Amino acid sequence: MYQLTKSVQFDAAHQLRGYSGKCANIHGHTYKMEVAVAGEKVSEIGLLYDFVDLKQLMQGVINQLDHHFINEIPPYDEINPTAENMAYQIYQTLKQHLVSQNPRLKLAYVEIWETPTCSARYSEE
């Protein structure tokens, strides 16, 4: 199984509802979003998926979140914008788009880093 990974960064603010601690206050992060795509076969020129296409796929999510207050963006206006929830929601969004673009590919995981040492990953495995 082949797998390729792309990472991008974006800046955004959030606050955690119902949380007892500093993160209940509005604060910001330089998030890192890492996305992995997997598949059984590469193309005749040796590509599983073009990194340019993966970047474009990810850019749709980034455009919604970058330099915004995440708590005001659906579905985070109703659910907490935790790294776990963001990884899950972004996974679901990207999976739909990826499969419609190329049904032979699988979204392996989405990982959201809030800091260089703290991340949450979602995959269906």
N, C-alpha and C positions, 0 to 999 in steps of 0.2 A: 504494500500500500504506500503510495506517495503522499506526502504531506508538505504543504508550503504555508508559511506564516508571514503575516504583515503586521506591523505595529504603527500606530499613529498617536499623536498627543493632542489634547485639547484642554482648555481651561474652562472651568465652570464652578458655580457655587451651589451648595445645597444645605439642607438642615434635616436632621432626623427627628421625626415626630414620635412622641412617646418614649424618647430615649432620655435616660438620666445621666447627663455628663456633658462635656464640652461640645460634643457634636450635635446637641440640641440647638445650639446657636448657628446662625448663618455663618458659613465658612467656605473657603474655596480650595480647590485642588488643581494641580496639573495632572490630569488623568492620562493614563496610557491605555489604549485599547489594542489588544492583540487578538487577531483572528486567524484561525487555521482552517485550511481547506484540504480535503483528502480525496483521493481517487485511485482507482486500480491501474489506469493507463495514462500515459502521456501522449500528446499529439505526435504527428509524423515529424515535427521539428523538435520534439523533446520537452514540450511544455505541458504541465498539468493544467495550469490556469495562468493567464497573463497577470503579472503583478499590477499592471496598469488598470486592468479590469477590477481587480480586487480593491485597489485604492479607490476607484470610482464607487464601488459598492459600499465601502466604508464611509465615503465622504457624505453620503446621504444622511447617515446617523450623526456624523460630526457636525454637519451644518445645523442640525436641530439643537445640539447641545452646547457647542462652543460659545463661550462668553455669555451664557444664559444662567438664570436661576432655575435649576432642574426641577424644583418643586412645583413650578408653574407649567411644566410641559407634560401632557398626557403620556403615559398613564401615571406619572409620578406626582400628579396633582391629587391622586387617590391612594397610591401606594408609596411607601418610603423609598427614596432614591439611594438605597444602599448599594454597595458594589455588587452584592449578590443579585438583587433585583435588576440592576442595570445589565449585568451579564446575561441573565435569563431573557429579559425583554429584547435586548439587542440581538441575541442569538435567534430568537423567533423571527424578528424582522429580516435579518440577513439570510436566514435559511430560506424563507419564501422567495426572496429575490434571486438567490444563487440557484436554486432548483429550477426556477422558471428560465433562467439564462442557460443553464447547463445541467440537465438532469443526471448526467453521469458522475457529478461531483457531490460530495457530502461536506457539510459544515462540521468540522471536527470539534471546535470549541471557540468560545469567546471568553477572553480574560480581561477584566477591568482592574487596573492598578490605580489606587488612590494616592499612594506614595511609592517610592522606590522599593519599599520592603513589605507592602500590604496589598494583596490582590484577592479577587474572587473569580473563579472560573466556572462556566457552565458548559456542559456537554451532555449529549443524550446517552453516553456510555457509562 
